[in-house]
Amino acid sequence: MRFAVALCFLVAFCTIDANSASDDLEIWRLQVRNAKWTVDGIIRQLQDLRSQAEEDALLKVTEQWDGELESYRSFKNTLLNGIKKDINAATAAGKDVKACNKEAQDGIKQNEDAAYEDATKCSNIAENSIQNTLGFIDNLILTGNALSSELDSIFLTCHDSDIIKMQNCIITELARVNADIKALQSDANSAEITVVHVSNNVVLQATNCLKNAYSSVYSTGVRIKMRIAQCIEDASEPTTITTKVTTEATTKATTKKPTKF
């Protein structure tokens, strides 16, 4: 009788212990799930940070380029108006300055195309630079993905017929991963500060590059203006003037009084 009672107590204890172990496993499952949600949130934070940083930096570079283009357009309009004025004045004076005008227009276009090509290189360099300098964020995202995979496999890794061993393994692994998650969150927060400096540096380099790309158009434009002035000055006088002078000389010779002998 006593043996039967003891056996009943043992069965009841084992049942309670099994239920308790099952409840504990469910708690750990919830903790693993929460940890995974945290990791997913950090990954999204990093992805958004990278995307926004790249977009903002390239937008600022584009704005700098637009500013250089606007400044150049103003200079170009002034240059063209001056050339047009000189050409019209020379044409009105009867000079043939079509070649001078073509030379100036061709020079301006070549100058403009060269500056645009250099500016395009500046933009491409900036794009590659921002992608490379933001590579540390990609590494953090990879770390997050690795932690997420570890969380997914904790129960498989720790699976054991001995429930106590399994629980201890889960506790140990989860503690380790949680420490890594905490470090990743800290790195993600620091990345937000680092990105500002990185982006500003890329924009600064691109700005200097763009200024250099367009700096030559102004000095070259001045030389083009000086060259067309010289070209106009060297242009041949109109043939009508020569004819007029010749006619006047002939008339004077014809009407000259005869010399007395």
C-alpha positions in Angstrom: 0.0 0.0 0.0 2.8 2.3 1.0 4.6 1.5 -2.2 1.6 2.3 -4.3 1.2 5.7 -2.6 4.8 6.5 -3.1 4.6 5.5 -6.7 1.6 7.9 -7.2 3.6 10.7 -5.6 6.5 10.0 -7.9 4.3 10.0 -11.0 2.6 13.2 -9.9 6.0 14.9 -9.3 7.3 13.8 -12.6 4.2 15.1 -14.3 4.5 18.4 -12.6 8.2 18.6 -13.4 7.5 17.8 -17.1 4.8 20.4 -17.2 7.2 22.9 -15.6 9.9 22.1 -18.1 7.5 22.5 -20.9 6.4 25.9 -19.6 10.0 26.9 -19.3 10.7 26.0 -22.9 7.7 28.1 -24.0 9.2 31.0 -22.0 12.5 30.6 -23.8 10.7 30.4 -27.1 9.1 33.8 -26.4 12.4 35.3 -25.4 14.1 34.0 -28.6 11.2 35.4 -30.6 11.5 38.8 -28.9 15.3 38.8 -29.4 14.7 38.1 -33.1 12.2 41.0 -33.3 14.9 43.2 -31.8 17.5 42.1 -34.4 15.0 42.7 -37.2 14.4 46.2 -35.9 18.1 47.0 -35.8 18.5 45.7 -39.4 15.7 47.9 -40.6 17.3 50.8 -38.7 20.6 50.2 -40.5 19.0 49.7 -43.9 17.0 53.0 -43.6 20.1 54.8 -42.4 22.2 53.6 -45.3 19.5 54.3 -47.9 18.8 57.8 -46.5 22.5 58.7 -46.1 23.3 57.7 -49.7 20.2 59.5 -51.0 21.0 62.7 -49.1 24.6 62.8 -50.1 23.9 62.3 -53.8 21.2 64.9 -53.6 23.6 67.5 -52.1 26.1 66.6 -54.9 23.4 67.2 -57.5 22.5 70.5 -55.9 26.2 71.6 -56.0 26.3 70.6 -59.7 23.2 72.5 -60.5 24.7 75.5 -58.8 27.8 75.3 -60.9 25.7 74.9 -64.0 23.6 77.9 -63.1 26.7 80.0 -62.6 28.1 78.9 -65.9 24.9 79.6 -67.8 25.0 83.2 -66.5 28.6 83.5 -67.6 27.8 81.9 -71.0 24.9 84.2 -71.7 27.1 87.3 -70.9 29.8 85.9 -73.1 27.5 85.1 -76.0 25.8 88.6 -75.8 29.2 90.2 -75.9 30.2 88.1 -78.9 27.0 88.8 -80.7 27.4 92.6 -80.1 30.9 92.5 -81.6 29.9 90.3 -84.5 26.9 92.6 -85.3 29.1 95.7 -85.1 31.7 94.2 -87.4 29.0 93.0 -89.9 27.5 96.4 -89.9 30.9 97.8 -90.8 30.9 95.5 -93.8 33.4 92.9 -92.5 33.0 89.2 -93.2 33.3 87.7 -89.7 31.4 84.5 -90.1 34.5 82.5 -89.6 35.2 84.4 -86.4 31.8 83.7 -85.0 32.0 80.0 -85.9 35.4 79.7 -84.2 34.0 81.3 -81.0 30.8 79.2 -81.0 32.8 76.0 -81.5 35.2 77.0 -78.8 32.4 77.6 -76.3 30.8 74.3 -77.1 34.0 72.3 -76.7 34.7 74.1 -73.5 31.3 73.4 -72.2 31.4 69.7 -73.2 34.8 69.2 -71.5 33.5 70.8 -68.3 30.3 68.6 -68.3 32.4 65.5 -68.9 34.6 66.3 -65.9 31.6 67.1 -63.8 30.1 63.8 -64.7 33.2 62.1 -63.5 32.9 64.0 -60.2 29.4 62.8 -59.7 30.3 59.2 -60.5 33.3 59.4 -58.1 31.0 60.7 -55.4 28.5 57.9 -55.9 31.1 55.2 -55.7 32.7 56.9 -52.7 29.5 57.1 -50.7 28.7 53.5 -51.4 32.2 52.4 -50.3 32.3 54.5 -47.2 28.9 53.2 -46.1 30.2 49.7 -46.4 30.6 49.5 -42.7 26.8 49.7 -42.4 26.5 46.7 -44.8 28.8 44.8 -42.4 26.6 45.6 -39.5 23.6 44.4 -41.5 25.4 41.1 -42.2 26.1 40.8 -38.5 22.4 41.3 -37.8 21.4 38.7 -40.3 23.9 36.2 -38.7 22.4 36.8 -35.3 18.9 36.3 -36.7 20.0 33.0 -38.1 21.6 32.0 -34.8 18.3 32.7 -33.0 16.4 30.7 -35.6 18.6 27.7 -34.9 19.0 27.9 -31.1 16.4 25.2 -30.4 17.8 22.9 -33.0 21.4 23.4 -31.8 20.4 22.9 -28.2 18.0 20.0 -28.8 18.7 17.2 -26.3 16.7 14.4 -24.8 17.8 15.7 -21.4 15.5 18.6 -20.9 17.7 20.2 -18.3 20.7 20.1 -20.6 18.6 21.6 -23.3 17.4 24.4 -21.1 20.9 25.2 -20.0 22.1 25.3 -23.5 19.3 27.6 -24.6 20.0 29.9 -21.6 23.7 30.0 -22.5 23.2 30.6 -26.2 20.5 33.2 -25.7 22.6 35.1 -23.2 25.5 35.2 -25.7 23.3 36.3 -28.6 21.6 38.9 -26.5 25.0 40.4 -25.6 25.9 40.5 -29.3 22.5 42.1 -30.0 23.3 44.8 -27.4 26.6 45.5 -29.0 25.0 45.6 -32.5 22.4 48.2 -31.2 25.3 50.3 -29.8 27.1 50.1 -33.2 23.9 51.0 -35.0 23.4 54.1 -32.8 27.1 55.1 -33.4 26.7 54.6 -37.1 24.1 57.4 -37.2 26.8 59.8 -36.1 29.5 58.4 -38.3 27.3 58.6 -41.4 27.0 62.4 -41.0 30.8 62.9 -41.1 31.2 60.4 -43.9 28.5 62.0 -46.0 29.8 65.5 -45.4 33.3 64.5 -46.4 32.0 62.9 -49.7 29.9 66.0 -50.5 32.9 68.3 -49.7 35.2 66.4 -52.1 32.5 66.4 -54.8 32.0 70.1 -54.4 35.7 70.8 -54.8 35.8 68.5 -57.8 32.9 70.2 -59.5 34.4 73.7 -58.9 37.6 72.5 -60.5 35.6 71.0 -63.4 34.0 74.4 -64.2 36.8 76.7 -63.2 38.5 76.4 -66.6 35.4 77.5 -68.5 35.7 81.0 -67.2 39.3 81.6 -68.1 38.8 79.8 -71.4 35.7 82.0 -72.1 37.8 85.1 -71.5 40.4 83.9 -74.0 37.7 83.1 -76.5 36.4 86.7 -76.2 39.9 88.1 -76.7 40.4 85.8 -79.7 37.3 86.9 -81.5 38.2 90.5 -81.0 41.5 89.9 -82.7 39.8 87.8 -85.4 37.4 90.7 -86.1 40.2 93.2 -86.2 42.2 91.0 -88.7 39.1 90.4 -90.9 39.4 91.8 -94.4 37.8 95.1 -95.3 34.8 94.8 -97.6 35.4 94.9 -101.3 32.8 97.6 -101.8 35.1 100.1 -99.9 38.0 99.1 -102.1 36.0 99.6 -105.2 34.8 103.0 -104.0 38.3 104.2 -103.3 39.5 103.0 -106.7 36.6 104.7 -108.5 37.3 108.0 -106.7 41.0 107.8 -107.7 40.1 107.2 -111.3 37.6 110.1 -111.4 40.2 112.5 -110.0 42.7 111.4 -112.6 40.3 111.9 -115.4 39.2 115.4 -114.3 42.7 116.7 -113.6 43.6 119.8 -115.6 46.2 119.4 -118.3 49.7 120.5 -117.4 51.0 123.5 -119.2 54.1 122.9 -121.2 
